[in-house]
Amino acid sequence: MFKEMKVAGITVDPFTNTPIVLLKDLEDKDVLPIWIGLLEASSIATALENINTPRPMTHDLVKNLLDKLGVKIVRIEVNDLKDNTYYALLHLDVDNRRLVIDSRPSDAIAIALRTNAPIFVEESVIKRSAKVDLSTKGDKVVTESSDWEDILENLSPDDFGKYKM
C-alpha cells in the first residue's frame, strides 16, 4: 500500500555532509530520509523556493519536454529499498496510456515538484528505512535558498567526487 508524502525540506547528514531530502506523510507522522547527491539537492531546493534560473536546469528541461509532448506525470512512487538504495517510478500519461519509467528518487522528486505531481511511498519502504527524529537531532532542515547558497559556496572540488569540474 502506498502513502502520499510531501517534501518537508532538505538537511545535511552531519557525518558525511551528504544532502538528505526529507519526505513527510500528509499527517506529519512518518518521515522518510533519502540521501541524495549535491546536484539533485540543488535542483530540489530550487523547485521548493520557486527560483527561476536564467537557463533551464536538467529537471526543468525534462518538464519542458514533457509539456511540449503533452505528457503528464500522474504520480511518482518511491517503491523499494534494497541494500540502502531507494528506487522510484514515474507514472506518465501519454495519449491516454499509462507508462511507468524507472527513476532515481531524487530525480523523480525534482520532476514531481516541477509538475505538481503527487509523491507516494510504499509503506514497507517507510518501515524499512532509517528513522530520523528531527526534534532531537538538532539538524537544520534547509529550504531557504540563502542557506543552500552558503552550503554550495563552501564546497570544495573534492565534494563533487566523480563530477569534478
N, C-alpha and C positions, 0 to 999 in steps of 0.2 A: 504494500500500500504506500502511496506517495503522500507527502505532506508539503503544502505550499510554504515557501520561505521567502524572505526578502534579504537584501544586502543590508546588514547593520553597520558595516564600516570595514575599515582595513586597519590592522595593527601590525606590529613587527615582533617577531619572535626574539625575545631578549638574549637568547643563547646563540642563535645563528644569524641574526639580523635579516632573516628572510621574511618577506611580507606574508601576511595571512589575511585572506578575505573571510569575514565572519558572516555566516548566514543565520538568521533567526526565524523561527516559525512565527506565524501571524499572532499567536497568543503570547509571544515572548517567553515560552517555556524551554525550548530547545535551542542550543547554539551549535552550529557546525563550523569548526575552523578548517579552512583548506589552505595549505601552504602553496604559494604561487610565486612566479618569477617577478622581477622588478618591472619589466616592461608591461606585463599584464596588470600589475598593481597600478601602474601609472595610467593605463587605459581605463581601468575600472574607476579610479579616483576622478579622472577627467569626466567620465559619464556621471558619476554621483554629484559632481559640482556643476554640471551643465556648462562646462567650459568648451567654447568653440575654438578650435585650433585653426590657424591660417590655411593649412592644408590637411586633408583627411588623414587620420591615423589608420592603421590597418583595420581595426574593427569598424571605424566609420566607413571605410571603403567597402567592407563586406555589407554593411547596412545599405549603402547607396546602390550596390549591385543588386541586392535583393529587392529593393524598392523599384528599380528600373525594370527588373524582370517580372515584377508582380508576384513575388514570392513572399509569403507571410510566415514569420516564426510564430507557431502556435503556442509552444512552450519549450522550456528546456528542462531536462531531468538530470540530476546527479544520481546515477543509478547503481553504482557499485564502488567498492573499496577493496582492492587486492594489494597486498604487500605494501601498504602505506601509500598507494597510488589511487586517486579518485578517478572515476570515469563518468562521462556525461554524454547525453544525446541531445541533438537539436531536432525538434519535430517541426517540419515545414509543411505548409500547404502550397502545392504547386499545381495550378489548374485543377483544383478540387481533388487532388490526390495527396495523400499523406506520405511524405518521405522522412525517413529517420536517418540522421547523419551522426557518426561518431565524432566526439569533440573532447578536448581538454575542458575541465570545468571552468578554468579561468577564462578561456575564450568564449565559452557558452554564456557565462555570466556577463562578460563585457558586451556581447551581442544582445543579450536579453535586456540589459539596461538601455541600450540604444533603440530597441524596437518595442519597448514596454511589454515584452513577453513575460508571462509568469514563470517563476522558478520553482521547481518541485524537487524534493529529495526523497529517495526511497527510505522508509523508516528504519530498515535494517542497517543502512549506512549510518544513520544518526546514532544508532545504538552501538555500532562497532567503532565509531570514530573516537578520537581523543576528546575528552571533555575539557572545556575551558570555563573556568569560573572567573568572569571578568570583575566581580565585586571584590575578590581577594587578591588577585594577582597585581593589581595596580598598573597594568599595562594600559597605555594610551591608545584608544581607537582613533585612527587617523582618517578623517573625512574632509578636513579643510584643505584646500589647495595650497595654502601657505605652508602648512605642515609638510605636505609632500614635497614642496619646493625645497624646504630645509633638508629633508632626507636625501633628495636627489642631488642637491648641491654638494653634500658631504660624501658622496660615493667616490670610491677610487676605481681605477680601471680594473683592478682585481675583483671587485664586487660583481662584475658582469660575467665572470667565468669565460665560457667559450664564446660569448658575444662581445668580446673586446673590440674596441674601435681602433 
